[in-house]
Amino acid sequence: MSSKSPRKGEAKKPGKSIKEKRAEKRLKHAEVAVDPVRKAAR
């Protein structure tokens, strides 16, 4: 029975990681878009 609990936890982890990956991609894209603006401002 105890082996079922860890499996459920692992199944839930991928769902969160996908959302985290999307958030990271959005943050990276935002940084890339902000970088040129900062350089242009200087």
Protein Blocks (a to p, Z undefined) as FASTA:
>chain_A
ZZmmmmmmmmmmmmmmmmmmmmmmmmmmmmmmmmmmmmmmZZ
